[in-house]
Amino acid sequence: MVLLSRFAEPEEIGEAIAFLCLPASDYVNGPELCVDGGQVPIDNWKYRYD
């Protein structure tokens, strides 16, 4: 995994939010969209289906 080693710019967060407003994101679902520059270790995530 490559970390970007910097905090996100406001525009980068805004672009992720704008994407969720587009028809292209119709198939995206889930509780969160990770926009963190690679800071969260994905292999530690636990998926639960309640």
Secondary structure, 3 states (H helix, E strand, C coil): CCCCCCCCCHHHHHHHHHHHCCHHHCCCCCCCCCCCCCCCCHHHCCCCCC
